[in-house]
């Protein structure tokens, strides 16, 4: 099925985004309105503010996406939207708007899983990429190791039991005075530090070796900072950042190493906002070289939340016959592989 154009909307957190994607691979437009400046004032995303800003911006963002694609709403084949997981208020803005558009234009409505979108961002940058492959999604809200058996069939091997990796980056960055967003700031300042300066723990989950846990690592950093303050010891921020990042990256690479060893996949795809971290990319790429596995990762703009990735995922749902009714609702805790 060729020439399928999908208008996609993403509003699961603090980016209001819309895109038009053709045949799941060709991006005709990709518009992102970020709220980062607003949430920086509060040291993190404030859900109520995020929802309000989505409401203010979504009309213009969708109009701009159609305009850049040089299309009218009637010319797209379907309307797609992220319906979970994410912040419930933020999701509801996108889902409600998408339902209105689909109804008004008489177009099919397709709900898309946010994590599937992140994985499919790789399909945009790498047209040759096809399932099966192993994928790691690392973002502010998710840390998930996934076996992509087919475009519509994904098996979760491991998830985080507590904090997502990106959330831990943000919390540690705040604790050492770097502010929000923490990931890029820790990535940058860690270049000036010694990753072996402090031996922070690498947590393992005994009953599920593929699962992740970053709460203990975050607590270890906070305890170290408190001990330094209580003893009057000077804190080297760059060393703390580099040592924390090394521990987090080691934990992620260890699971990927185990997965490639046990499953025998010859293709690996990294995805999610934290995939833009240079140290994580380098670490995962090294693991892939060890196993003689092809390594894929989207360009940075497609790592963070965007609607093009939702349009890519929606295409494969569309050709598989997936359609949603106007009773589609936001599902903030939607599990990967779950269909509503």
N, C-alpha and C positions, 0 to 999 in steps of 0.2 A: 504494500500500500504506500504509494508515493504522493508527495505534495500535501501532506497533512499538516495544517498550520494550527497550533494550539496557543491560545492566550492563557498565560499562567500567572497566578497571584501567590505571593508569599508574605505572610505577616505573623509568623509564629513567635517572634521575639521583638526586636527593636529595629528591624529594617522593614520598611514598606517597599515592596518590590513587585514589578510586573514585567513580563517578557512575552515575546512571540517567538516560538521555536517551530521550525519546520522539520518533520520527519525525525524528531528526537535528537538531531545532531547539529542542525544549522540554526544559529541564533540570528534572528532578524532584528531583534531589539532586546535590550536588557537594562531596565531602569531601576535604580536603587536609591531610595531616600533614607539616609541613615539618621538615627537619633543619637548618635554617640556623644555629640557635644552636650546634649541635655542631660543624659544619664551620667556623664563624667562629673557633673556638679554634685551628684549624690553618691559617687563611688561605686555605682553598679546600676543595673536595670531596675527601674521602679515600674511594676506591672501596670498600675493605673495610668501613669503618664504615657507609657508605651501604647496602651489601647487608645487613649485620647488622640495621640499624634497620628496613629494609623487612620483614625476616622477623619482627621483633618486633611491627610495627604493622599489617600487612596484614589480618589477621583482623578486628580491630576497625574498621578503616577501611571494609572492605567491608560489614560488618554495619551500621555507621552509615549508609552510603549507602542500603542497602535499607530501613532503618528510616525514614529521612527521606522516602524516596519512598513509604512506606506499602505496600511490596510484599514478597512472599516470593520466594525464589529461583525457585520453580516458576512464578511469574507473569511473569518476564521472557522475552523471545523469543530472546535470544542473549547470549553472554558475549564481550566484546571485550577485547583487551589489546594494549598496545604491545609489539612484538617486535623493534624496531630503528628507527633506530640508537640507541646509548646505551652505558652502562657494562654490560659483559657480566654481571657478577654481579648488578647491580641489575635488569637486564632478566629474568634467569633467575628471580628471586623472583616477579615478576608473572606471567610466562608459566607457570611451574609451578603457581601458585595458580589461575590462570584455567583451566588444563587440568583441574585437579581439580574445580573448580566445574562446568564444562561436562559433564564425565563423570558426576558425581554427580547432576546435575539432568537429564541427557539433553538438553542444549541445544546448539545449534550454537556452534562456536568461531570467532571472527574475529580474525585478527592484523592490527594496524593499524600503518602507518608513522608514526613520531613527527612528522615534518615535515608530512605530510598532515593530522595532527591539529591542528597549529598553524594551518595555513591554514583549516581548517574551524571554528576557534573564531570566525571572523568570521560564519559562517552562524548561529550561536546568537544573537549580538547584533543581526544585521541580516537578518531573515527575507526581505527583498526581494532580497538578494544572490544572484545566479546566475552560473554560468560563461557565457561565457568572461571571464576577467579576468587581470590581471598581479598577481603577489604577491611580496613580499619577506619572507623569514623570517630574523629576526635574533635570535640567542640566544647563550648561553654556549658552545654546542657547534656551532652551525650559522649560516652566512650563505649564503643561497641565493635566487637570483632565479628565479622559476618562472612559466611560462605555464600557467594552469589552463584547459585546453581544455574539460574536462567534470569532473564530480565524481570520476570514476575515471580521468581521463586528464590527466596533468600532465607538462609538458616542462621540464627544467632548462635554463635559459639560462646561468646563471653560479653558481659556487661559490667558496668561499675556497680559496686554494692553500695556506694555512698556518693561522694563528690565526683563529678565529672572532672576530667583532667583540666579542661579550660577553666572550670570554676575554681579549682585549686590554684591555678596560675593567678587568677584575679585576686583571690583572698591573700595569697602570699605577697603579691605585689602591693596590695593595700597595707599589709603589715610592715613592710620594709620601706614604706613611704613613696612608692613609685606611682600610685594612683591607678585609675581605670582608663582604658582596658589594660589588664595586666600582662597578657600574653606577649604582645609586641614589645613592651617595655622590658620584660624579663629577658626576652630573646636578645635584645640589643645590649643591655648592660652586662649580661653574662659573658660577653666577649672580653670584658675587662677583668673578669674574675677567674678564680681557680676552681674548677669543678670538683677537685679532690680535697678542697680545703675543709669541708665538713661532711662527715659520713652520715647522711640522712638515710632512713630505712626504705627498703623496697618491699612493699607489702605483698603477701601471697594469700590467696583464699584456698584453704586446705581442701574443701569439698568440691571445688570447682576451679581447676587450674587456669582456665581461660578468663576467669572473672578478674576485674580490677578493683583496687581500693586506694583512694588518694586522701581519705580523711586522716589516716594516721600520719602520712607524710606531712600534710598541712599542720597537724598538731605538733609534730616534731620540730618544725620550723618555728612555730610560735613559742614552744618551750625553750628552744635555743635562744631566741630573742629575749625572752623574759629572764633567763639565767644570765645573759650578758648584762642586761640592765641592772639586775640585782647585785651583781659582782663588780659593776663599774667597768666592765670590759668593753672596749671599742668594737662596734659592729661594722664589719666590712660588707657593705650592701652588695657589691659586685660578687663577692665570694659566696654570700648566702644565695643570691639569685642563681649563680652558676651551679652550685652544689644541689640546690632544689631541682633545677631544670634537669641536671644529669640523672637524679634519682627518678624523676617522672618519666623521662625519655627511656631510661633503662627498663622500667616496668613495662612500657608499651612495646619496646623492641623485643623483650623476652617472650611476650605472648605471641607476637608475630612469628618469631623464630620457631616457637613450639608448633604453631599452626602449620607453617610451611613444611616442617620436618614430618609431622604426623599425617597431613592430608596429601602432600605431594603435589599441590598446585604449582603451576609454572608461571602464573601471572598474579601480580599483587597490585591493588589500587588503594592509595591513601586518600582520605577525604575529610571534610570538616574544617572549621575555622582554624584549629590548632595545626592543621596540615601545612599552614603557611610558615610555621616555625622552622627555621633553617636547620637547627640542631636535630629536630625530630626527622625531618626529611633525610638528612645525611645518615642518621642512625638506621632508619628503615631501609634506605638504599643499600647500606652496607650489609644488612641482613639478607636482602634480596640477592646481592652479589654472591654471598656465601652459598646460597642454595641454587644459584644460576637461574634466578627467577626474573622475569621482566617486571620492571617497576614503573608504575604510572601515578601521576598526581596532577590535579588541575592547576591552572595558573591561580595566583592569589585571589583575584577578584571572584573566581568561581569556588574558592574554598569557603569564604564567608557566605552567610545567608543571601540568596538571590533567587529570582524567579525562573531564570533560564534552566536551572537544574530541575525545577519542578515541572517545567514544560518537557524536558527530556524524559523524565520518569513517566509523565502522563501519556506520552506517545505510545509507550509499550503497553500501558493499561488500555488505551484507546483501541489499539489493533487487536487486543485480547478480548474486546467486547465489554470491558468494565464501564459501567455507567452508574451514576448516583442520582437519587431523586432530590426533590426540594426539601426533603426532611433531613438531609445531610447536616450533621451537627459537629461542632468542635469536640475533639477527644484529646484532652491535654496529656493523658498518660497512654496514648495509643502504642501498642507493642508492634514491633517489626514483624511483618508476616500476617498481622491481624487484618481482616477485611470487614468493614462496616457497611 
